[in-house]
Amino acid sequence: MQHKLTPLEEVLELLEQSAQPLVEREMVSLGEADGRVLAQDLVSPFDVPAFDNSRMDGYAVRADDCHSALPISQIIAAGSEAAPLAKGTAARIFTGAILPRGADSVVMQENTQSDGKTVSFTQPVEPHQFIGRRGEDIRQGQVVLKAGHRLLPQDVGLAASMGAGALSVIRRPRVAIFSTGDELKEPGEPLLSGQIYNSNRYQLGALIKRSGGELMDFGIVADDLEQTQAKLLEAAQSADMVLTSGGVSVGEKDYLREALDKVGELNLWRINIKPGKPVVFGHLNTSSAKQTPYMGLPGNPVSVFVTYLMLAQPFLLKLAGAKVTQMQDITVVAGFDQPRAQSRRQFLRCRVEVQDGQMTAIPYDNQSSAVLTSVSQSNGLAVVEEDSTVKKGDLLPFYPYEGLL
């Protein structure tokens, strides 16, 4: 049994070493690709753009011809063919249309006068203006996105621009969840004295989906050692990771750590962070000799939120094959004083506001790990290192929820 609080850096290193990326691949359409992890490099089969084109609505010309009015020899719309530009003429052209061979400049229509048959120019015309060149975005054979990249909406658009109708991705990790506690009821059911609604089930489910996992929901398990053991093994048999909330502390009804000792192995317990100290990590031994990673998060909903983002999400992203699993923090100014140092690293729920031109972190009034409004009404987590005090104006690391989620 571990009693020492493990530093966060050691925990992250252990989790990084323990997460074994999945290898199974599948093809998905572009409409299903957002958030998925590429299984192989995305290589462009051709130049993008595939031809020289106009960046403006206007006239394609030879710059040397533009000392006087020119007859309009053709009209070139986007998507249409273009004949070579006859010397001493101009071609009416639209944004994105192919540049005719022989033209070396595009004059935007605001700098021209035309009667529909001829065009004259109100400003000097220089060569090479307003032309998009073939391959200036992507060259044929270029590796545009590497395997292990987690796709963003703009990446999906990029893949589409190269004609990729489907992408090879790592399959989604299957994450089994359940909550423990005789006091838990489902939303919509009547509450009896001493009971609470199971917010963690829905919070965790939403977080897992945002992280790219496939949710397997095993509901609520009673505070019973045998039932807890059985549910852990059932979940481990079909999942790539088992994630629970509650039952990992030292209370008489907290059975998860004891159950893990009986059906698996404990690798970690108790972390030097606040909120979220009682986190369990280990592996479950199934009947098929498979070892399934297991993480037990605390029961308080804010602790669940913080430990999921800081610990479970990076682990899950590595399972999914992502090369980048740790989210980046930004630097903000402390808008508060904390004269008394604490022994654990704190993740304060804060709202960052611009004050006097600086991004300033204002903590939510109640930082209790049971107060879920502190998460809902803040926009990120400010980090205060162990044994540190804070004065207004100090610089602090800050994790915006927008980046974490």
NUSE-305316 format. One line per field, with one value per residue (C-alpha): residue number from 1; x, z, y. Coordinates in nm, 3 decimals, always signed. Layout:
N
i <- (NUM/...)
c1 <- (X/...)
c3 <- (Z/...)
c2 <- (Y/...)
This chain:
405
i <- (1/2/3/4/5/6/7/8/9/10/11/12/13/14/15/16/17/18/19/20/21/22/23/24/25/26/27/28/29/30/31/32/33/34/35/36/37/38/39/40/41/42/43/44/45/46/47/48/49/50/51/52/53/54/55/56/57/58/59/60/61/62/63/64/65/66/67/68/69/70/71/72/73/74/75/76/77/78/79/80/81/82/83/84/85/86/87/88/89/90/91/92/93/94/95/96/97/98/99/100/101/102/103/104/105/106/107/108/109/110/111/112/113/114/115/116/117/118/119/120/121/122/123/124/125/126/127/128/129/130/131/132/133/134/135/136/137/138/139/140/141/142/143/144/145/146/147/148/149/150/151/152/153/154/155/156/157/158/159/160/161/162/163/164/165/166/167/168/169/170/171/172/173/174/175/176/177/178/179/180/181/182/183/184/185/186/187/188/189/190/191/192/193/194/195/196/197/198/199/200/201/202/203/204/205/206/207/208/209/210/211/212/213/214/215/216/217/218/219/220/221/222/223/224/225/226/227/228/229/230/231/232/233/234/235/236/237/238/239/240/241/242/243/244/245/246/247/248/249/250/251/252/253/254/255/256/257/258/259/260/261/262/263/264/265/266/267/268/269/270/271/272/273/274/275/276/277/278/279/280/281/282/283/284/285/286/287/288/289/290/291/292/293/294/295/296/297/298/299/300/301/302/303/304/305/306/307/308/309/310/311/312/313/314/315/316/317/318/319/320/321/322/323/324/325/326/327/328/329/330/331/332/333/334/335/336/337/338/339/340/341/342/343/344/345/346/347/348/349/350/351/352/353/354/355/356/357/358/359/360/361/362/363/364/365/366/367/368/369/370/371/372/373/374/375/376/377/378/379/380/381/382/383/384/385/386/387/388/389/390/391/392/393/394/395/396/397/398/399/400/401/402/403/404/405)
c1 <- (+0.000/+0.129/+0.095/+0.331/+0.175/+0.329/+0.444/+0.244/+0.548/+0.614/+0.250/+0.252/+0.573/+0.426/+0.109/+0.308/+0.511/+0.206/-0.017/+0.028/-0.109/-0.370/-0.271/-0.607/-0.697/-1.017/-1.121/-1.360/-1.523/-1.425/-1.758/-1.654/-1.287/-1.293/-1.113/-0.976/-0.605/-0.433/-0.295/-0.065/+0.090/-0.137/+0.050/-0.074/-0.122/-0.091/-0.001/-0.246/-0.354/-0.320/-0.285/-0.196/-0.510/-0.657/-0.689/-0.926/-1.223/-1.067/-0.866/-0.579/-0.322/+0.037/+0.162/+0.359/+0.034/-0.150/-0.036/-0.372/-0.719/-0.730/-1.001/-1.155/-1.078/-1.244/-1.426/-1.283/-1.502/-1.384/-1.394/-1.386/-1.110/-0.897/-0.752/-0.402/-0.415/-0.382/-0.116/-0.255/-0.582/-0.724/-0.929/-1.216/-1.140/-1.297/-1.151/-1.015/-1.027/-0.733/-0.483/-0.458/-0.119/+0.064/-0.084/+0.158/-0.070/-0.426/-0.571/-0.854/-1.171/-1.168/-0.862/-1.024/-1.290/-1.478/-1.762/-1.790/-1.581/-1.260/-1.092/-0.860/-0.653/-0.666/-0.334/+0.003/+0.003/+0.290/+0.377/+0.292/+0.018/-0.286/-0.176/-0.194/+0.082/+0.051/+0.172/+0.223/+0.011/+0.109/+0.350/+0.280/+0.426/+0.445/+0.364/+0.097/-0.010/+0.187/+0.058/-0.042/-0.193/-0.534/-0.751/-0.906/-1.184/-0.930/-0.734/-1.046/-1.082/-0.717/-0.764/-1.064/-0.857/-0.628/-0.918/-0.911/-1.262/-1.169/-0.882/-0.704/-0.734/-0.668/-0.987/-1.141/-1.031/-1.318/-1.349/-1.569/-1.704/-1.909/-1.980/-1.982/-2.202/-2.524/-2.621/-2.631/-2.954/-3.012/-3.144/-3.522/-3.562/-3.696/-3.434/-3.467/-3.298/-2.918/-2.920/-2.765/-2.786/-2.506/-2.348/-2.014/-2.162/-2.269/-1.971/-1.727/-1.922/-1.912/-1.541/-1.454/-1.642/-1.463/-1.131/-1.216/-1.305/-1.589/-1.800/-1.908/-2.137/-2.177/-2.393/-2.382/-2.230/-2.332/-2.083/-2.001/-1.658/-1.771/-1.995/-1.712/-1.467/-1.712/-1.789/-1.420/-1.353/-1.664/-1.563/-1.199/-1.287/-1.424/-1.266/-0.928/-0.944/-1.164/-1.241/-1.445/-1.546/-1.576/-1.474/-1.097/-1.037/-0.997/-1.358/-1.512/-1.730/-1.448/-1.381/-1.218/-0.858/-0.913/-1.090/-0.801/-0.559/-0.765/-0.825/-0.525/-0.226/-0.195/+0.068/-0.029/-0.238/-0.262/-0.125/+0.014/-0.253/-0.562/-0.833/-0.787/-0.550/-0.708/-0.646/-0.582/-0.401/-0.323/-0.412/-0.691/-0.619/-0.889/-0.964/-0.809/-0.472/-0.537/-0.421/-0.655/-0.541/-0.760/-0.791/-1.008/-1.094/-1.227/-1.599/-1.632/-1.735/-1.471/-1.199/-1.332/-1.316/-0.962/-0.807/-0.968/-0.820/-0.478/-0.434/-0.697/-0.722/-0.347/-0.350/-0.653/-0.503/-0.189/-0.402/-0.565/-0.225/-0.191/+0.166/+0.071/-0.110/-0.027/-0.218/-0.025/-0.074/-0.062/+0.070/-0.172/-0.152/-0.284/-0.579/-0.569/-0.347/-0.277/-0.043/-0.051/+0.138/-0.013/+0.174/-0.018/-0.019/-0.345/-0.565/-0.781/-1.099/-1.067/-1.218/-0.959/-1.058/-0.869/-0.785/-0.558/-0.460/-0.350/-0.508/-0.594/-0.710/-0.995/-1.070/-1.424/-1.530/-1.584/-1.300/-1.454/-1.418/-1.791/-1.897/-1.951/-2.048/-1.680/-1.608/-1.914/-1.869/-1.494/-1.301/-0.985/-0.747/-0.476/-0.187/-0.023/+0.288/+0.343/+0.466/+0.414/+0.241/+0.070/+0.054/-0.158/+0.040/+0.236/+0.253/+0.079/+0.035/-0.326/-0.503/-0.803/-1.090/-1.114/-0.771/-0.823/-1.159)
c3 <- (+0.000/-0.088/+0.166/+0.019/-0.213/-0.556/-0.739/-1.051/-1.282/-1.164/-1.220/-1.575/-1.653/-1.520/-1.724/-2.036/-2.002/-1.923/-2.212/-2.507/-2.829/-3.014/-3.355/-3.514/-3.804/-3.982/-4.274/-4.199/-4.425/-4.394/-4.227/-3.943/-3.924/-3.685/-3.362/-3.493/-3.495/-3.827/-3.865/-4.156/-4.307/-4.527/-4.854/-5.129/-5.467/-5.659/-5.630/-5.445/-5.617/-5.925/-6.162/-6.164/-6.078/-6.025/-5.675/-5.781/-6.003/-6.282/-6.603/-6.693/-6.903/-7.016/-6.811/-7.110/-7.313/-7.067/-7.187/-7.365/-7.380/-7.471/-7.641/-7.421/-7.594/-7.357/-7.026/-6.779/-6.489/-6.203/-6.313/-6.685/-6.942/-7.065/-7.412/-7.437/-7.405/-7.745/-7.750/-7.707/-7.545/-7.195/-7.053/-6.815/-6.520/-6.185/-5.849/-5.852/-6.230/-6.417/-6.545/-6.927/-7.071/-7.170/-6.896/-6.634/-6.421/-6.299/-6.265/-6.015/-6.161/-5.924/-6.115/-6.460/-6.680/-6.932/-7.183/-7.208/-7.524/-7.418/-7.090/-6.987/-6.671/-6.416/-6.250/-6.374/-6.414/-6.264/-6.356/-6.118/-5.920/-5.781/-5.915/-5.707/-5.821/-5.875/-5.570/-5.350/-5.077/-5.113/-5.343/-5.491/-5.262/-4.963/-4.620/-4.503/-4.178/-3.996/-3.845/-3.484/-3.556/-3.401/-3.668/-3.626/-3.844/-4.050/-4.108/-4.245/-4.488/-4.584/-4.656/-4.872/-5.071/-5.165/-5.278/-4.985/-4.948/-4.652/-4.405/-4.226/-3.850/-3.529/-3.392/-3.095/-2.753/-2.571/-2.225/-1.966/-1.684/-1.373/-1.056/-0.703/-0.415/-0.250/-0.234/-0.612/-0.810/-1.178/-1.289/-1.318/-1.026/-0.691/-0.424/-0.078/+0.227/+0.193/-0.180/-0.464/-0.842/-1.033/-1.214/-1.261/-1.496/-1.744/-1.697/-1.758/-2.054/-2.223/-2.149/-2.292/-2.614/-2.644/-2.606/-2.890/-2.682/-2.736/-2.422/-2.251/-1.962/-1.683/-1.465/-1.084/-0.863/-0.500/-0.216/-0.201/-0.242/-0.438/-0.672/-0.728/-0.815/-1.053/-1.230/-1.270/-1.438/-1.657/-1.776/-1.827/-2.051/-2.332/-2.275/-2.354/-2.033/-1.723/-1.556/-1.238/-1.004/-0.628/-0.386/-0.403/-0.072/+0.275/+0.395/+0.515/+0.202/-0.042/-0.202/-0.535/-0.422/-0.224/-0.522/-0.750/-0.516/-0.559/-0.936/-1.065/-0.954/-0.800/-0.953/-0.803/-0.526/-0.390/-0.590/-0.465/-0.626/-0.512/-0.595/-0.679/-0.427/-0.409/-0.762/-0.822/-1.125/-1.203/-1.428/-1.421/-1.500/-1.716/-1.778/-2.124/-1.978/-2.099/-1.876/-1.895/-1.756/-1.479/-1.332/-1.033/-0.994/-0.676/-0.615/-0.588/-0.929/-0.948/-0.862/-1.140/-1.388/-1.295/-1.269/-1.593/-1.785/-1.622/-1.602/-1.777/-2.099/-2.180/-2.114/-2.339/-2.616/-2.616/-2.631/-2.938/-3.103/-3.064/-3.062/-2.865/-2.542/-2.300/-2.339/-2.344/-2.077/-2.123/-1.883/-1.702/-1.425/-1.081/-0.984/-0.624/-0.319/-0.153/+0.136/+0.284/+0.092/+0.052/+0.032/-0.272/-0.625/-0.673/-0.982/-0.914/-1.114/-1.251/-1.500/-1.706/-1.781/-1.948/-1.684/-1.762/-2.084/-1.910/-1.901/-1.532/-1.345/-1.097/-0.885/-0.832/-0.478/-0.360/-0.451/-0.281/-0.486/-0.439/-0.599/-0.967/-1.043/-0.989/-1.310/-1.505/-1.429/-1.483/-1.808/-1.702/-1.436/-1.282/-1.134/-0.802/-0.736/-0.413/-0.116/-0.308/-0.217/-0.466/-0.485/-0.723/-1.041/-1.018/-1.335/-1.326/-1.570/-1.690/-1.880/-2.075/-2.093/-2.463/-2.515/-2.275/-2.422)
c2 <- (+0.000/+0.347/+0.627/+0.883/+1.140/+1.092/+1.409/+1.488/+1.462/+1.106/+1.016/+1.153/+0.965/+0.639/+0.685/+0.771/+0.451/+0.238/+0.343/+0.107/+0.260/+0.058/-0.074/-0.162/+0.066/+0.153/+0.370/+0.655/+0.909/+1.273/+1.341/+1.108/+1.204/+1.501/+1.412/+1.082/+0.994/+0.931/+0.580/+0.671/+0.980/+1.188/+1.245/+1.473/+1.299/+1.628/+1.994/+2.221/+2.433/+2.218/+2.518/+2.886/+3.080/+3.424/+3.561/+3.834/+3.908/+4.112/+4.071/+3.840/+4.026/+4.055/+4.349/+4.489/+4.513/+4.737/+5.083/+5.126/+4.976/+4.605/+4.400/+4.126/+3.798/+3.546/+3.502/+3.250/+3.136/+2.916/+2.554/+2.627/+2.576/+2.866/+2.922/+3.072/+3.450/+3.617/+3.886/+4.236/+4.119/+4.074/+3.788/+3.855/+3.626/+3.539/+3.440/+3.084/+3.049/+2.899/+3.156/+3.141/+3.051/+3.368/+3.590/+3.718/+3.938/+3.985/+4.334/+4.354/+4.499/+4.798/+4.927/+4.899/+5.052/+4.838/+4.866/+4.487/+4.469/+4.646/+4.722/+5.004/+5.039/+5.320/+5.232/+5.100/+4.722/+4.522/+4.162/+3.875/+4.049/+3.862/+3.521/+3.205/+2.971/+2.598/+2.404/+2.710/+2.546/+2.179/+1.997/+1.655/+1.386/+1.619/+1.468/+1.710/+1.541/+1.273/+0.950/+1.010/+1.352/+1.406/+1.559/+1.903/+2.044/+2.240/+1.918/+1.752/+2.042/+2.007/+1.636/+1.721/+1.972/+1.682/+1.466/+1.222/+1.083/+0.861/+0.842/+0.557/+0.612/+0.422/+0.269/+0.446/+0.315/+0.147/+0.302/+0.131/+0.346/+0.289/+0.481/+0.343/+0.452/+0.343/+0.710/+0.758/+0.793/+0.860/+1.200/+1.189/+0.948/+1.074/+1.136/+0.990/+1.139/+1.125/+1.046/+1.249/+1.242/+1.070/+1.365/+1.189/+0.930/+1.196/+1.421/+1.135/+1.005/+1.346/+1.389/+1.048/+1.121/+1.456/+1.276/+1.040/+0.736/+0.489/+0.489/+0.165/+0.259/+0.004/+0.229/+0.228/-0.042/-0.082/-0.040/-0.409/-0.571/-0.878/-0.677/-0.429/-0.708/-0.870/-0.543/-0.458/-0.793/-0.769/-0.423/-0.521/-0.815/-0.599/-0.256/-0.103/+0.100/+0.096/+0.427/+0.466/+0.745/+0.716/+0.444/+0.501/+0.676/+0.521/+0.502/+0.177/+0.167/+0.248/-0.090/-0.018/-0.016/-0.338/-0.495/-0.403/-0.582/-0.899/-0.893/-0.700/-0.498/-0.154/+0.075/+0.409/+0.557/+0.913/+1.205/+1.534/+1.753/+1.939/+1.853/+1.486/+1.330/+0.979/+0.848/+0.479/+0.341/-0.020/-0.312/-0.569/-0.935/-1.093/-1.459/-1.429/-1.322/-0.972/-0.686/-0.389/-0.054/+0.078/+0.428/+0.507/+0.874/+1.036/+1.073/+1.449/+1.589/+1.864/+1.611/+1.389/+1.677/+1.784/+1.436/+1.326/+1.620/+1.604/+1.226/+1.013/+1.215/+1.206/+0.830/+0.782/+0.995/+0.781/+0.467/+0.621/+0.661/+1.039/+1.171/+1.482/+1.394/+1.676/+2.000/+2.329/+2.592/+2.968/+3.231/+3.463/+3.720/+3.628/+3.845/+3.720/+3.676/+3.343/+3.418/+3.069/+2.799/+2.453/+2.126/+2.001/+2.143/+2.329/+2.349/+2.652/+2.699/+3.052/+3.289/+3.475/+3.832/+4.115/+4.375/+4.668/+4.495/+4.173/+3.829/+3.800/+3.488/+3.542/+3.232/+3.111/+3.198/+2.840/+2.600/+2.296/+1.977/+1.915/+2.246/+2.167/+2.527/+2.617/+2.426/+2.532/+2.902/+2.923/+2.898/+2.719/+2.593/+2.810/+2.615/+2.702/+2.495/+2.306/+2.514/+2.839/+3.163/+3.394/+3.772/+3.974/+4.029/+3.703/+3.495/+3.158/+2.868/+2.842/+2.565/+2.702/+2.455/+2.536/+2.379/+2.088/+1.990)
